[in-house]
Amino acid sequence: MQLTVLDPNNPEQDFPLVNKALRNPEGLLAVGGCLSQQRLLNAYRHGIFPWYNPGEPILWWSPDPRLVLFPDKLIISRSLHKTLRKNIFSVTFDRAFNEVIAACAGPRKDAAGTWITTEINAAYIQLHQVGVAHSVEAWLDDELVGGLYGVALGQVFFGESMFHTRTDASKAAFATLVKQLNAWGYQLIDCQVHTRHLESFGAQEINREHFTKLLDQYCAASVHPFAWQNSPFVH
């Protein structure tokens, strides 16, 4: 099957149907295009996300199955419960988006390089500036030691990346976020592809058809009117 090549000068161009995605590599749907706000929001709305390495053209993915977490199904381990009860970390929302995405782009012990290119960084900062992309920060003595960022559409939060420099910092940020999303009325968290780490929080795989039906149901729905606005320290 030949991949659809997207026109970088036409952000209104439709993506191909997600059931046209390749099986090898799993979920690869289209190539090229741009990272404009319009293009990115259209992608997320249809269960598609960009992921590519520096020097490659933009690659667009919609894997099957899809890893998701229903906020009311969150599982917190006994050890993380202890960490949260001790208030080791202060967790905030949208206080340091640029710093979080920069940290997520940093070197990893288990991976070479980063998929968060300069273009990805700039595109998501723009999404944050219009109130669509959000960050969660974990602080220890005023030092940013963990966090994550993602995109929010309706009652769906699409997680993108997380980092930590202290044990349990990103876990505390993620668990706090999920509990807050549940309180705000969010119904679905997109975790993209399976990891044992996210599975330990209660994430589960569902087929792509089910996932896109949930997007149809929840992306246009409303959440708490003050969600993400001047969110206080949670811990």
C-alpha positions in Angstrom: 0.0 0.0 0.0 1.3 3.4 -0.9 1.5 6.1 1.8 -0.4 9.3 1.3 1.9 12.3 0.9 0.5 15.4 2.5 0.9 18.9 1.0 2.9 21.1 3.4 1.2 24.1 1.9 -2.4 22.9 2.5 -3.1 22.4 6.3 -6.8 21.9 5.5 -6.0 18.7 3.5 -7.8 15.7 4.9 -5.8 12.8 6.3 -6.6 9.4 4.9 -8.9 7.2 6.9 -7.1 5.6 9.8 -8.0 2.1 8.7 -5.6 2.7 5.8 -2.6 2.8 8.1 0.1 0.2 7.4 0.5 -2.9 9.5 4.3 -2.8 9.0 5.4 -0.5 10.5 2.2 -0.6 12.6 0.1 2.5 12.3 2.0 4.5 9.8 -0.6 6.5 7.9 0.9 9.4 6.0 4.1 11.3 5.4 4.9 15.0 4.9 2.6 17.9 5.5 3.2 20.5 8.2 2.9 21.0 11.9 0.5 23.9 11.8 -2.1 24.3 14.6 -4.9 23.4 12.2 -3.1 20.3 10.9 -2.2 19.0 14.4 -5.7 19.6 15.9 -7.2 17.8 12.9 -4.8 14.9 13.5 -5.6 14.5 17.2 -9.3 14.8 16.5 -9.0 11.7 14.2 -6.7 9.6 16.4 -3.5 10.5 14.5 -0.2 11.9 15.9 3.2 12.9 14.5 6.3 11.0 15.4 9.6 11.1 13.4 13.3 11.3 13.9 15.4 14.4 13.1 16.2 14.5 9.4 13.1 12.5 8.5 10.0 13.9 6.9 7.0 14.2 9.2 5.4 10.8 9.8 1.8 10.5 11.0 0.7 7.4 13.0 -2.6 5.8 14.1 -1.6 2.4 15.6 -4.0 -0.4 16.3 -4.5 -1.3 19.1 -4.4 2.0 21.0 -3.4 2.3 24.7 -5.8 4.4 26.7 -6.6 5.1 30.3 -10.0 5.9 31.5 -9.5 8.4 34.3 -11.8 6.7 36.8 -9.8 3.5 36.3 -6.6 4.9 37.6 -4.4 2.5 39.6 -1.9 3.9 42.1 0.7 1.5 43.6 1.2 1.3 47.3 4.6 2.8 47.0 3.3 5.8 45.0 0.5 6.3 47.5 3.1 6.7 50.2 5.0 9.2 48.0 1.8 11.2 47.4 0.8 11.2 51.1 4.3 12.5 52.1 3.8 15.5 49.7 7.4 15.1 48.5 6.6 16.9 45.3 4.6 20.0 44.5 2.6 19.4 41.4 1.4 22.3 39.2 -0.3 22.7 35.8 0.9 25.0 33.0 3.4 26.7 35.1 6.5 25.8 33.0 5.4 24.4 29.6 8.5 25.4 27.7 10.8 23.9 30.4 8.8 20.6 30.5 8.9 20.1 26.7 12.6 20.9 26.7 13.3 18.4 29.4 11.2 15.7 27.6 13.5 16.3 24.6 16.6 15.7 26.6 18.8 12.6 26.5 17.4 9.3 27.9 19.4 6.5 29.4 17.5 3.9 27.3 17.3 5.8 24.0 19.6 7.6 21.6 18.5 11.0 20.4 15.0 12.5 20.6 11.9 12.6 18.5 11.0 16.1 19.9 12.7 18.1 17.1 13.0 21.9 17.1 9.9 22.0 14.8 7.9 19.8 17.2 9.0 22.0 20.1 7.9 25.2 18.4 4.6 23.7 17.2 3.5 22.5 20.7 4.5 25.8 22.3 2.2 27.5 19.9 -0.6 25.0 20.8 0.1 25.9 24.5 -0.1 29.6 23.8 -3.7 29.1 22.4 -4.7 27.0 25.4 -4.7 23.5 23.7 -1.4 22.0 24.9 -0.8 21.7 28.6 2.0 20.7 31.0 2.2 19.2 34.4 5.2 19.9 36.6 6.6 18.2 39.6 8.8 20.4 41.8 11.2 19.6 44.6 12.5 22.6 46.6 11.6 24.9 43.6 13.5 22.6 41.2 11.7 21.1 38.2 12.3 17.4 38.6 9.6 15.8 36.5 6.6 16.3 34.4 4.7 15.7 31.2 2.8 17.5 28.4 -0.1 16.7 26.1 -3.0 18.1 24.1 -6.6 18.5 25.4 -9.6 18.4 23.1 -13.1 18.2 24.7 -13.1 15.5 27.3 -9.9 13.8 25.9 -6.3 14.3 27.0 -3.7 13.1 24.5 -0.5 12.4 26.4 2.8 13.1 24.5 5.9 12.7 26.7 7.1 12.7 30.2 10.4 13.0 32.0 11.9 12.8 35.5 15.2 13.5 37.2 14.1 12.2 40.6 12.5 8.9 41.4 8.7 9.0 41.3 8.5 12.6 40.1 6.9 11.9 36.7 4.7 9.2 38.4 3.4 11.8 40.9 2.8 14.3 38.2 0.9 11.8 36.1 -1.2 10.4 38.9 -2.1 13.9 40.1 -3.1 14.9 36.5 -5.3 11.8 36.1 -7.2 12.5 39.3 -7.6 16.2 38.3 -8.8 15.2 34.8 -11.4 13.0 36.3 -12.6 15.8 38.6 -12.8 18.1 35.6 -15.0 15.7 33.6 -12.4 14.2 31.2 -13.4 10.7 30.0 -10.3 9.5 28.1 -6.6 9.7 28.2 -4.7 8.6 25.0 -1.5 6.9 25.9 -0.7 6.0 22.2 1.2 2.7 22.4 1.6 0.0 25.0 4.2 0.4 27.8 4.4 -1.6 31.0 4.8 1.6 32.9 1.4 3.1 31.8 -0.2 -0.3 32.1 0.7 -0.3 35.8 -1.5 2.8 36.1 -4.5 1.0 34.7 -4.0 1.8 31.0 -5.5 -0.8 28.6 -5.4 -1.5 24.9 -8.5 -1.0 22.8 -8.9 -1.5 19.0 -8.6 1.6 16.8 -12.2 1.5 15.7 -13.4 1.7 19.3 -10.9 4.5 20.0 -12.0 6.6 17.1 -15.7 6.2 18.2 -14.7 7.4 21.6 -13.1 10.5 20.0 -16.3 11.2 18.1 -18.2 11.0 21.4 -15.8 13.0 23.7 -13.7 15.4 21.6 -16.6 17.9 21.2 -17.9 17.5 24.7 -17.3 20.1 27.4 -15.4 19.9 30.7 -15.4 22.0 33.8 -15.4 25.7 32.8 -12.3 26.5 34.9 -10.2 23.5 33.9 -6.6 24.5 33.4 -7.2 28.1 34.4 -5.0 29.2 37.3 -4.7 25.7 38.6 -3.3 25.7 42.1 -0.6 23.5 43.6 -2.2 20.1 44.1 0.4 18.7 46.4 
